[in-house]
Structures are given as C-alpha cells and as structure tokens.
Amino acid sequence: HGGFPANSMSAYAALTYCKWLYEKTGVFYRLPTEAEWEYAARAGGTEVYPFGKNAKELKNYAWYSENSTD
C-alpha cells in the first residue's frame, strides 16, 4: 500500500485525512490556504498570469473555448 496521492475527495475528507496523518506520524499537516494555492498557481509570479500580463499569450499556456475543439 502507499505511494499514491490522495485525490478526488471532499475538503472535509481531506481535513480528516490530515488529522489521521498527524495522529499516525506526530507531524502536523494541513490544506493550503486560498492565498497559498493562488501563489502556487501563479508559480510565484505577481502578474495577472504566471507568464506575464499579455492575455494574447494565454493560447500558448492553456486550453479554453477559443483554442480547443470542445
């Protein structure tokens, strides 16, 4: 067992898992805050997008309605 990430669970289940893990290991675990998620999503950058300010560059970094085939 083990070696696989925990995924596809509710926030409550994730918090419960963190509590269980703490009880097993004595190491405190928690979910990231909204600000921490935002920082990670921006790769530490401070611009509107992780790659800068230019929205025209978005097509090079993401799939969305205008550049995908649904």
WOLINPE-V680383 format. One line per field, one symbol per residue. psi: psi as a letter, one per 30 degrees, with the letter a starting at -180 (. if undefined). burial: + if it has 16 or more other ideal C-beta (glycine too) atoms within 10 Angstrom, else -. A space follows every 10 residues. Layout:
# WOLINPE-V680383
psi: ???
burial: ???
This chain:
# WOLINPE-V680383
psi: llgklklhll eeeeeeeeee eeeefgkkkl kkleeeeeee eghflglelf gafjfffeff flkaefglh.
burial: ---------- ---------- ---------- ---------- --------+- ---------- ----------
